[in-house]
Amino acid sequence: MLDQTFETPKPKVISGAKYDWELVIGLEVHAQVSTNAKLFSGASTTFGAEPNSNVA
């Protein structure tokens, strides 16, 4: 697999009445992690705690 080359794909351009448009598709993922601490800090994840109290 490492011997395969990667070519940058050509932009998909759609002609408009005044301007050309480039088609861009993105993906957004939301996840909830079931842990006792936050993912990138050691702060607690207590549900229902006062605002700004679960910070490190």
mmCIF file as Biopython writes it, N, C-alpha, C and O atoms, coordinates in Angstrom:
data_model
#
loop_
_atom_site.group_PDB
_atom_site.id
_atom_site.type_symbol
_atom_site.label_atom_id
_atom_site.label_alt_id
_atom_site.label_comp_id
_atom_site.label_asym_id
_atom_site.label_entity_id
_atom_site.label_seq_id
_atom_site.pdbx_PDB_ins_code
_atom_site.Cartn_x
_atom_site.Cartn_y
_atom_site.Cartn_z
_atom_site.occupancy
_atom_site.B_iso_or_equiv
_atom_site.auth_seq_id
_atom_site.auth_asym_id
_atom_site.pdbx_PDB_model_num
ATOM 1   N N  . MET A ? 1  ? 0.820   -1.189 0.000   1.0 0.0 1  A 1 
ATOM 2   C CA . MET A ? 1  ? 0.000   0.000  0.000   1.0 0.0 1  A 1 
ATOM 3   C C  . MET A ? 1  ? 0.865   1.254  0.000   1.0 0.0 1  A 1 
ATOM 4   O O  . MET A ? 1  ? 0.459   2.280  -0.547  1.0 0.0 1  A 1 
ATOM 5   N N  . LEU A ? 2  ? 2.035   1.191  0.597   1.0 0.0 2  A 1 
ATOM 6   C CA . LEU A ? 2  ? 2.910   2.357  0.637   1.0 0.0 2  A 1 
ATOM 7   C C  . LEU A ? 2  ? 3.500   2.692  -0.725  1.0 0.0 2  A 1 
ATOM 8   O O  . LEU A ? 2  ? 3.962   3.811  -0.946  1.0 0.0 2  A 1 
ATOM 9   N N  . ASP A ? 3  ? 3.485   1.728  -1.637  1.0 0.0 3  A 1 
ATOM 10  C CA . ASP A ? 3  ? 4.070   1.985  -2.947  1.0 0.0 3  A 1 
ATOM 11  C C  . ASP A ? 3  ? 3.101   2.702  -3.886  1.0 0.0 3  A 1 
ATOM 12  O O  . ASP A ? 3  ? 3.488   3.070  -4.995  1.0 0.0 3  A 1 
ATOM 13  N N  . GLN A ? 4  ? 1.863   2.907  -3.470  1.0 0.0 4  A 1 
ATOM 14  C CA . GLN A ? 4  ? 0.901   3.620  -4.299  1.0 0.0 4  A 1 
ATOM 15  C C  . GLN A ? 4  ? 1.138   5.120  -4.191  1.0 0.0 4  A 1 
ATOM 16  O O  . GLN A ? 4  ? 1.495   5.628  -3.128  1.0 0.0 4  A 1 
ATOM 17  N N  . THR A ? 5  ? 0.940   5.807  -5.277  1.0 0.0 5  A 1 
ATOM 18  C CA . THR A ? 5  ? 1.108   7.261  -5.254  1.0 0.0 5  A 1 
ATOM 19  C C  . THR A ? 5  ? -0.251  7.926  -5.077  1.0 0.0 5  A 1 
ATOM 20  O O  . THR A ? 5  ? -1.282  7.379  -5.468  1.0 0.0 5  A 1 
ATOM 21  N N  . PHE A ? 6  ? -0.236  9.090  -4.493  1.0 0.0 6  A 1 
ATOM 22  C CA . PHE A ? 6  ? -1.465  9.845  -4.271  1.0 0.0 6  A 1 
ATOM 23  C C  . PHE A ? 6  ? -1.430  11.094 -5.124  1.0 0.0 6  A 1 
ATOM 24  O O  . PHE A ? 6  ? -0.471  11.865 -5.082  1.0 0.0 6  A 1 
ATOM 25  N N  . GLU A ? 7  ? -2.467  11.283 -5.888  1.0 0.0 7  A 1 
ATOM 26  C CA . GLU A ? 7  ? -2.591  12.494 -6.687  1.0 0.0 7  A 1 
ATOM 27  C C  . GLU A ? 7  ? -3.699  13.349 -6.085  1.0 0.0 7  A 1 
ATOM 28  O O  . GLU A ? 7  ? -4.765  12.845 -5.734  1.0 0.0 7  A 1 
ATOM 29  N N  . THR A ? 8  ? -3.439  14.626 -5.971  1.0 0.0 8  A 1 
ATOM 30  C CA . THR A ? 8  ? -4.453  15.540 -5.460  1.0 0.0 8  A 1 
ATOM 31  C C  . THR A ? 8  ? -5.631  15.557 -6.429  1.0 0.0 8  A 1 
ATOM 32  O O  . THR A ? 8  ? -5.444  15.786 -7.624  1.0 0.0 8  A 1 
ATOM 33  N N  . PRO A ? 9  ? -6.848  15.317 -5.923  1.0 0.0 9  A 1 
ATOM 34  C CA . PRO A ? 9  ? -8.001  15.306 -6.830  1.0 0.0 9  A 1 
ATOM 35  C C  . PRO A ? 9  ? -8.257  16.683 -7.426  1.0 0.0 9  A 1 
ATOM 36  O O  . PRO A ? 9  ? -8.007  17.707 -6.790  1.0 0.0 9  A 1 
ATOM 37  N N  . LYS A ? 10 ? -8.749  16.691 -8.634  1.0 0.0 10 A 1 
ATOM 38  C CA . LYS A ? 10 ? -9.080  17.950 -9.291  1.0 0.0 10 A 1 
ATOM 39  C C  . LYS A ? 10 ? -10.357 18.502 -8.665  1.0 0.0 10 A 1 
ATOM 40  O O  . LYS A ? 10 ? -11.290 17.743 -8.404  1.0 0.0 10 A 1 
ATOM 41  N N  . PRO A ? 11 ? -10.413 19.807 -8.421  1.0 0.0 11 A 1 
ATOM 42  C CA . PRO A ? 11 ? -11.618 20.399 -7.822  1.0 0.0 11 A 1 
ATOM 43  C C  . PRO A ? 11 ? -12.829 20.205 -8.727  1.0 0.0 11 A 1 
ATOM 44  O O  . PRO A ? 11 ? -12.720 20.296 -9.950  1.0 0.0 11 A 1 
ATOM 45  N N  . LYS A ? 12 ? -13.971 19.941 -8.126  1.0 0.0 12 A 1 
ATOM 46  C CA . LYS A ? 12 ? -15.226 19.830 -8.869  1.0 0.0 12 A 1 
ATOM 47  C C  . LYS A ? 12 ? -15.816 21.233 -8.961  1.0 0.0 12 A 1 
ATOM 48  O O  . LYS A ? 12 ? -16.269 21.786 -7.959  1.0 0.0 12 A 1 
ATOM 49  N N  . VAL A ? 13 ? -15.810 21.798 -10.144 1.0 0.0 13 A 1 
ATOM 50  C CA . VAL A ? 13 ? -16.267 23.174 -10.337 1.0 0.0 13 A 1 
ATOM 51  C C  . VAL A ? 13 ? -17.592 23.160 -11.088 1.0 0.0 13 A 1 
ATOM 52  O O  . VAL A ? 13 ? -17.737 22.489 -12.110 1.0 0.0 13 A 1 
ATOM 53  N N  . ILE A ? 14 ? -18.555 23.912 -10.561 1.0 0.0 14 A 1 
ATOM 54  C CA . ILE A ? 14 ? -19.867 24.036 -11.181 1.0 0.0 14 A 1 
ATOM 55  C C  . ILE A ? 14 ? -20.013 25.480 -11.647 1.0 0.0 14 A 1 
ATOM 56  O O  . ILE A ? 14 ? -19.818 26.413 -10.868 1.0 0.0 14 A 1 
ATOM 57  N N  . SER A ? 15 ? -20.354 25.656 -12.906 1.0 0.0 15 A 1 
ATOM 58  C CA . SER A ? 15 ? -20.514 27.003 -13.454 1.0 0.0 15 A 1 
ATOM 59  C C  . SER A ? 15 ? -21.834 27.594 -12.995 1.0 0.0 15 A 1 
ATOM 60  O O  . SER A ? 15 ? -22.886 26.965 -13.111 1.0 0.0 15 A 1 
ATOM 61  N N  . GLY A ? 16 ? -21.766 28.810 -12.472 1.0 0.0 16 A 1 
ATOM 62  C CA . GLY A ? 16 ? -22.970 29.517 -12.040 1.0 0.0 16 A 1 
ATOM 63  C C  . GLY A ? 16 ? -23.262 30.669 -12.973 1.0 0.0 16 A 1 
ATOM 64  O O  . GLY A ? 16 ? -22.521 30.903 -13.927 1.0 0.0 16 A 1 
ATOM 65  N N  . ALA A ? 17 ? -24.336 31.389 -12.705 1.0 0.0 17 A 1 
ATOM 66  C CA . ALA A ? 17 ? -24.724 32.518 -13.541 1.0 0.0 17 A 1 
ATOM 67  C C  . ALA A ? 17 ? -23.694 33.636 -13.473 1.0 0.0 17 A 1 
ATOM 68  O O  . ALA A ? 17 ? -23.363 34.243 -14.492 1.0 0.0 17 A 1 
ATOM 69  N N  . LYS A ? 18 ? -23.178 33.914 -12.254 1.0 0.0 18 A 1 
ATOM 70  C CA . LYS A ? 18 ? -22.190 34.978 -12.090 1.0 0.0 18 A 1 
ATOM 71  C C  . LYS A ? 18 ? -20.813 34.438 -11.739 1.0 0.0 18 A 1 
ATOM 72  O O  . LYS A ? 18 ? -19.800 34.967 -12.198 1.0 0.0 18 A 1 
ATOM 73  N N  . TYR A ? 19 ? -20.772 33.389 -10.927 1.0 0.0 19 A 1 
ATOM 74  C CA . TYR A ? 19 ? -19.500 32.870 -10.426 1.0 0.0 19 A 1 
ATOM 75  C C  . TYR A ? 19 ? -19.455 31.356 -10.587 1.0 0.0 19 A 1 
ATOM 76  O O  . TYR A ? 19 ? -20.489 30.702 -10.729 1.0 0.0 19 A 1 
ATOM 77  N N  . ASP A ? 20 ? -18.264 30.818 -10.563 1.0 0.0 20 A 1 
ATOM 78  C CA . ASP A ? 20 ? -18.105 29.374 -10.537 1.0 0.0 20 A 1 
ATOM 79  C C  . ASP A ? 20 ? -18.080 28.913 -9.085  1.0 0.0 20 A 1 
ATOM 80  O O  . ASP A ? 20 ? -17.593 29.633 -8.213  1.0 0.0 20 A 1 
ATOM 81  N N  . TRP A ? 21 ? -18.601 27.724 -8.823  1.0 0.0 21 A 1 
ATOM 82  C CA . TRP A ? 21 ? -18.687 27.176 -7.476  1.0 0.0 21 A 1 
ATOM 83  C C  . TRP A ? 21 ? -17.847 25.907 -7.395  1.0 0.0 21 A 1 
ATOM 84  O O  . TRP A ? 21 ? -17.872 25.080 -8.307  1.0 0.0 21 A 1 
ATOM 85  N N  . GLU A ? 22 ? -17.112 25.756 -6.313  1.0 0.0 22 A 1 
ATOM 86  C CA . GLU A ? 22 ? -16.344 24.536 -6.077  1.0 0.0 22 A 1 
ATOM 87  C C  . GLU A ? 22 ? -17.094 23.691 -5.056  1.0 0.0 22 A 1 
ATOM 88  O O  . GLU A ? 22 ? -17.412 24.168 -3.966  1.0 0.0 22 A 1 
ATOM 89  N N  . LEU A ? 23 ? -17.372 22.458 -5.398  1.0 0.0 23 A 1 
ATOM 90  C CA . LEU A ? 23 ? -18.099 21.549 -4.525  1.0 0.0 23 A 1 
ATOM 91  C C  . LEU A ? 23 ? -17.175 21.034 -3.424  1.0 0.0 23 A 1 
ATOM 92  O O  . LEU A ? 23 ? -16.135 20.439 -3.706  1.0 0.0 23 A 1 
ATOM 93  N N  . VAL A ? 24 ? -17.563 21.266 -2.163  1.0 0.0 24 A 1 
ATOM 94  C CA . VAL A ? 24 ? -16.801 20.795 -1.011  1.0 0.0 24 A 1 
ATOM 95  C C  . VAL A ? 24 ? -17.765 20.068 -0.084  1.0 0.0 24 A 1 
ATOM 96  O O  . VAL A ? 24 ? -18.797 20.619 0.302   1.0 0.0 24 A 1 
ATOM 97  N N  . ILE A ? 25 ? -17.432 18.841 0.271   1.0 0.0 25 A 1 
ATOM 98  C CA . ILE A ? 25 ? -18.272 18.055 1.169   1.0 0.0 25 A 1 
ATOM 99  C C  . ILE A ? 25 ? -17.477 17.769 2.431   1.0 0.0 25 A 1 
ATOM 100 O O  . ILE A ? 25 ? -16.341 17.301 2.354   1.0 0.0 25 A 1 
ATOM 101 N N  . GLY A ? 26 ? -18.058 18.043 3.592   1.0 0.0 26 A 1 
ATOM 102 C CA . GLY A ? 26 ? -17.383 17.811 4.863   1.0 0.0 26 A 1 
ATOM 103 C C  . GLY A ? 26 ? -18.167 16.835 5.720   1.0 0.0 26 A 1 
ATOM 104 O O  . GLY A ? 26 ? -19.325 16.523 5.440   1.0 0.0 26 A 1 
ATOM 105 N N  . LEU A ? 27 ? -17.520 16.365 6.760   1.0 0.0 27 A 1 
ATOM 106 C CA . LEU A ? 27 ? -18.138 15.428 7.684   1.0 0.0 27 A 1 
ATOM 107 C C  . LEU A ? 27 ? -17.882 15.910 9.098   1.0 0.0 27 A 1 
ATOM 108 O O  . LEU A ? 27 ? -16.740 16.186 9.466   1.0 0.0 27 A 1 
ATOM 109 N N  . GLU A ? 28 ? -18.922 16.010 9.882   1.0 0.0 28 A 1 
ATOM 110 C CA . GLU A ? 28 ? -18.799 16.431 11.270  1.0 0.0 28 A 1 
ATOM 111 C C  . GLU A ? 28 ? -19.308 15.298 12.145  1.0 0.0 28 A 1 
ATOM 112 O O  . GLU A ? 28 ? -20.404 14.782 11.930  1.0 0.0 28 A 1 
ATOM 113 N N  . VAL A ? 29 ? -18.511 14.912 13.131  1.0 0.0 29 A 1 
ATOM 114 C CA . VAL A ? 29 ? -18.861 13.787 13.995  1.0 0.0 29 A 1 
ATOM 115 C C  . VAL A ? 29 ? -18.989 14.267 15.430  1.0 0.0 29 A 1 
ATOM 116 O O  . VAL A ? 29 ? -18.118 14.979 15.929  1.0 0.0 29 A 1 
ATOM 117 N N  . HIS A ? 30 ? -20.068 13.883 16.093  1.0 0.0 30 A 1 
ATOM 118 C CA . HIS A ? 30 ? -20.271 14.183 17.510  1.0 0.0 30 A 1 
ATOM 119 C C  . HIS A ? 30 ? -20.253 12.857 18.257  1.0 0.0 30 A 1 
ATOM 120 O O  . HIS A ? 30 ? -20.877 11.885 17.834  1.0 0.0 30 A 1 
ATOM 121 N N  . ALA A ? 31 ? -19.535 12.829 19.365  1.0 0.0 31 A 1 
ATOM 122 C CA . ALA A ? 31 ? -19.454 11.605 20.160  1.0 0.0 31 A 1 
ATOM 123 C C  . ALA A ? 31 ? -19.485 11.957 21.634  1.0 0.0 31 A 1 
ATOM 124 O O  . ALA A ? 31 ? -19.029 13.026 22.040  1.0 0.0 31 A 1 
ATOM 125 N N  . GLN A ? 32 ? -20.022 11.056 22.426  1.0 0.0 32 A 1 
ATOM 126 C CA . GLN A ? 32 ? -20.032 11.232 23.873  1.0 0.0 32 A 1 
ATOM 127 C C  . GLN A ? 32 ? -19.229 10.088 24.460  1.0 0.0 32 A 1 
ATOM 128 O O  . GLN A ? 32 ? -19.579 8.921  24.286  1.0 0.0 32 A 1 
ATOM 129 N N  . VAL A ? 33 ? -18.147 10.424 25.160  1.0 0.0 33 A 1 
ATOM 130 C CA . VAL A ? 33 ? -17.257 9.431  25.732  1.0 0.0 33 A 1 
ATOM 131 C C  . VAL A ? 33 ? -17.684 9.178  27.176  1.0 0.0 33 A 1 
ATOM 132 O O  . VAL A ? 33 ? -17.890 10.118 27.944  1.0 0.0 33 A 1 
ATOM 133 N N  . SER A ? 34 ? -17.815 7.918  27.535  1.0 0.0 34 A 1 
ATOM 134 C CA . SER A ? 34 ? -18.251 7.548  28.883  1.0 0.0 34 A 1 
ATOM 135 C C  . SER A ? 34 ? -17.026 7.344  29.773  1.0 0.0 34 A 1 
ATOM 136 O O  . SER A ? 34 ? -16.557 6.219  29.944  1.0 0.0 34 A 1 
ATOM 137 N N  . THR A ? 35 ? -16.509 8.442  30.340  1.0 0.0 35 A 1 
ATOM 138 C CA . THR A ? 35 ? -15.345 8.382  31.218  1.0 0.0 35 A 1 
ATOM 139 C C  . THR A ? 35 ? -15.590 9.248  32.443  1.0 0.0 35 A 1 
ATOM 140 O O  . THR A ? 35 ? -16.539 10.031 32.473  1.0 0.0 35 A 1 
ATOM 141 N N  . ASN A ? 36 ? -14.740 9.111  33.452  1.0 0.0 36 A 1 
ATOM 142 C CA . ASN A ? 36 ? -14.853 9.925  34.662  1.0 0.0 36 A 1 
ATOM 143 C C  . ASN A ? 36 ? -14.047 11.210 34.574  1.0 0.0 36 A 1 
ATOM 144 O O  . ASN A ? 36 ? -14.133 12.055 35.466  1.0 0.0 36 A 1 
ATOM 145 N N  . ALA A ? 37 ? -13.265 11.371 33.515  1.0 0.0 37 A 1 
ATOM 146 C CA . ALA A ? 37 ? -12.456 12.574 33.319  1.0 0.0 37 A 1 
ATOM 147 C C  . ALA A ? 37 ? -12.586 13.015 31.870  1.0 0.0 37 A 1 
ATOM 148 O O  . ALA A ? 37 ? -12.929 12.223 30.993  1.0 0.0 37 A 1 
ATOM 149 N N  . LYS A ? 38 ? -12.309 14.275 31.637  1.0 0.0 38 A 1 
ATOM 150 C CA . LYS A ? 38 ? -12.375 14.805 30.280  1.0 0.0 38 A 1 
ATOM 151 C C  . LYS A ? 38 ? -11.276 14.194 29.420  1.0 0.0 38 A 1 
ATOM 152 O O  . LYS A ? 38 ? -10.277 13.691 29.936  1.0 0.0 38 A 1 
ATOM 153 N N  . LEU A ? 39 ? -11.466 14.241 28.120  1.0 0.0 39 A 1 
ATOM 154 C CA . LEU A ? 39 ? -10.554 13.582 27.193  1.0 0.0 39 A 1 
ATOM 155 C C  . LEU A ? 39 ? -9.158  14.187 27.201  1.0 0.0 39 A 1 
ATOM 156 O O  . LEU A ? 39 ? -8.178  13.442 27.183  1.0 0.0 39 A 1 
ATOM 157 N N  . PHE A ? 40 ? -9.030  15.512 27.229  1.0 0.0 40 A 1 
ATOM 158 C CA . PHE A ? 40 ? -7.722  16.152 27.129  1.0 0.0 40 A 1 
ATOM 159 C C  . PHE A ? 40 ? -7.296  16.860 28.411  1.0 0.0 40 A 1 
ATOM 160 O O  . PHE A ? 40 ? -6.362  17.662 28.392  1.0 0.0 40 A 1 
ATOM 161 N N  . SER A ? 41 ? -7.967  16.574 29.519  1.0 0.0 41 A 1 
ATOM 162 C CA . SER A ? 41 ? -7.548  17.116 30.810  1.0 0.0 41 A 1 
ATOM 163 C C  . SER A ? 41 ? -8.022  16.159 31.901  1.0 0.0 41 A 1 
ATOM 164 O O  . SER A ? 41 ? -8.818  15.257 31.644  1.0 0.0 41 A 1 
ATOM 165 N N  . GLY A ? 42 ? -7.536  16.361 33.093  1.0 0.0 42 A 1 
ATOM 166 C CA . GLY A ? 42 ? -7.931  15.507 34.196  1.0 0.0 42 A 1 
ATOM 167 C C  . GLY A ? 42 ? -9.162  16.001 34.923  1.0 0.0 42 A 1 
ATOM 168 O O  . GLY A ? 42 ? -9.504  15.469 35.978  1.0 0.0 42 A 1 
ATOM 169 N N  . ALA A ? 43 ? -9.835  17.003 34.389  1.0 0.0 43 A 1 
ATOM 170 C CA . ALA A ? 43 ? -11.004 17.582 35.052  1.0 0.0 43 A 1 
ATOM 171 C C  . ALA A ? 43 ? -12.157 16.585 35.092  1.0 0.0 43 A 1 
ATOM 172 O O  . ALA A ? 43 ? -12.301 15.745 34.203  1.0 0.0 43 A 1 
ATOM 173 N N  . SER A ? 44 ? -12.959 16.689 36.118  1.0 0.0 44 A 1 
ATOM 174 C CA . SER A ? 44 ? -14.116 15.826 36.304  1.0 0.0 44 A 1 
ATOM 175 C C  . SER A ? 44 ? -15.172 16.097 35.239  1.0 0.0 44 A 1 
ATOM 176 O O  . SER A ? 44 ? -15.166 17.142 34.588  1.0 0.0 44 A 1 
ATOM 177 N N  . THR A ? 45 ? -16.069 15.145 35.075  1.0 0.0 45 A 1 
ATOM 178 C CA . THR A ? 45 ? -17.179 15.307 34.136  1.0 0.0 45 A 1 
ATOM 179 C C  . THR A ? 45 ? -18.511 15.174 34.860  1.0 0.0 45 A 1 
ATOM 180 O O  . THR A ? 45 ? -19.454 14.604 34.312  1.0 0.0 45 A 1 
ATOM 181 N N  . THR A ? 46 ? -18.604 15.685 36.070  1.0 0.0 46 A 1 
ATOM 182 C CA . THR A ? 46 ? -19.810 15.554 36.879  1.0 0.0 46 A 1 
ATOM 183 C C  . THR A ? 46 ? -21.004 16.225 36.197  1.0 0.0 46 A 1 
ATOM 184 O O  . THR A ? 46 ? -20.998 17.431 35.948  1.0 0.0 46 A 1 
ATOM 185 N N  . PHE A ? 47 ? -22.029 15.420 35.900  1.0 0.0 47 A 1 
ATOM 186 C CA . PHE A ? 47 ? -23.232 15.954 35.254  1.0 0.0 47 A 1 
ATOM 187 C C  . PHE A ? 47 ? -24.017 16.796 36.253  1.0 0.0 47 A 1 
ATOM 188 O O  . PHE A ? 47 ? -24.171 16.405 37.410  1.0 0.0 47 A 1 
ATOM 189 N N  . GLY A ? 48 ? -24.502 17.924 35.822  1.0 0.0 48 A 1 
ATOM 190 C CA . GLY A ? 48 ? -25.310 18.780 36.668  1.0 0.0 48 A 1 
ATOM 191 C C  . GLY A ? 48 ? -24.510 19.678 37.593  1.0 0.0 48 A 1 
ATOM 192 O O  . GLY A ? 48 ? -25.088 20.361 38.439  1.0 0.0 48 A 1 
ATOM 193 N N  . ALA A ? 49 ? -23.198 19.691 37.451  1.0 0.0 49 A 1 
ATOM 194 C CA . ALA A ? 49 ? -22.361 20.550 38.297  1.0 0.0 49 A 1 
ATOM 195 C C  . ALA A ? 49 ? -22.578 22.015 37.922  1.0 0.0 49 A 1 
ATOM 196 O O  . ALA A ? 49 ? -23.093 22.323 36.847  1.0 0.0 49 A 1 
ATOM 197 N N  . GLU A ? 50 ? -22.186 22.895 38.808  1.0 0.0 50 A 1 
ATOM 198 C CA . GLU A ? 50 ? -22.283 24.331 38.550  1.0 0.0 50 A 1 
ATOM 199 C C  . GLU A ? 50 ? -21.467 24.685 37.301  1.0 0.0 50 A 1 
ATOM 200 O O  . GLU A ? 50 ? -20.451 24.045 37.032  1.0 0.0 50 A 1 
ATOM 201 N N  . PRO A ? 51 ? -21.898 25.694 36.539  1.0 0.0 51 A 1 
ATOM 202 C CA . PRO A ? 51 ? -21.141 26.110 35.356  1.0 0.0 51 A 1 
ATOM 203 C C  . PRO A ? 51 ? -19.701 26.477 35.714  1.0 0.0 51 A 1 
ATOM 204 O O  . PRO A ? 51 ? -19.444 27.071 36.761  1.0 0.0 51 A 1 
ATOM 205 N N  . ASN A ? 52 ? -18.787 26.123 34.848  1.0 0.0 52 A 1 
ATOM 206 C CA . ASN A ? 52 ? -17.353 26.412 34.976  1.0 0.0 52 A 1 
ATOM 207 C C  . ASN A ? 52 ? -16.704 25.761 36.200  1.0 0.0 52 A 1 
ATOM 208 O O  . ASN A ? 52 ? -15.655 26.223 36.650  1.0 0.0 52 A 1 
ATOM 209 N N  . SER A ? 53 ? -17.295 24.716 36.739  1.0 0.0 53 A 1 
ATOM 210 C CA . SER A ? 53 ? -16.679 24.041 37.885  1.0 0.0 53 A 1 
ATOM 211 C C  . SER A ? 53 ? -15.892 22.803 37.470  1.0 0.0 53 A 1 
ATOM 212 O O  . SER A ? 53 ? -15.050 22.336 38.237  1.0 0.0 53 A 1 
ATOM 213 N N  . ASN A ? 54 ? -16.139 22.260 36.285  1.0 0.0 54 A 1 
ATOM 214 C CA . ASN A ? 54 ? -15.418 21.085 35.793  1.0 0.0 54 A 1 
ATOM 215 C C  . ASN A ? 54 ? -14.291 21.509 34.858  1.0 0.0 54 A 1 
ATOM 216 O O  . ASN A ? 54 ? -14.280 21.133 33.685  1.0 0.0 54 A 1 
ATOM 217 N N  . VAL A ? 55 ? -13.346 22.287 35.370  1.0 0.0 55 A 1 
ATOM 218 C CA . VAL A ? 55 ? -12.223 22.773 34.572  1.0 0.0 55 A 1 
ATOM 219 C C  . VAL A ? 55 ? -10.917 22.387 35.243  1.0 0.0 55 A 1 
ATOM 220 O O  . VAL A ? 55 ? -10.864 22.170 36.454  1.0 0.0 55 A 1 
ATOM 221 N N  . ALA A ? 56 ? -9.871  22.305 34.444  1.0 0.0 56 A 1 
ATOM 222 C CA . ALA A ? 56 ? -8.553  21.968 35.003  1.0 0.0 56 A 1 
ATOM 223 C C  . ALA A ? 56 ? -7.608  23.132 34.830  1.0 0.0 56 A 1 
ATOM 224 O O  . ALA A ? 56 ? -6.448  23.052 35.234  1.0 0.0 56 A 1 
#
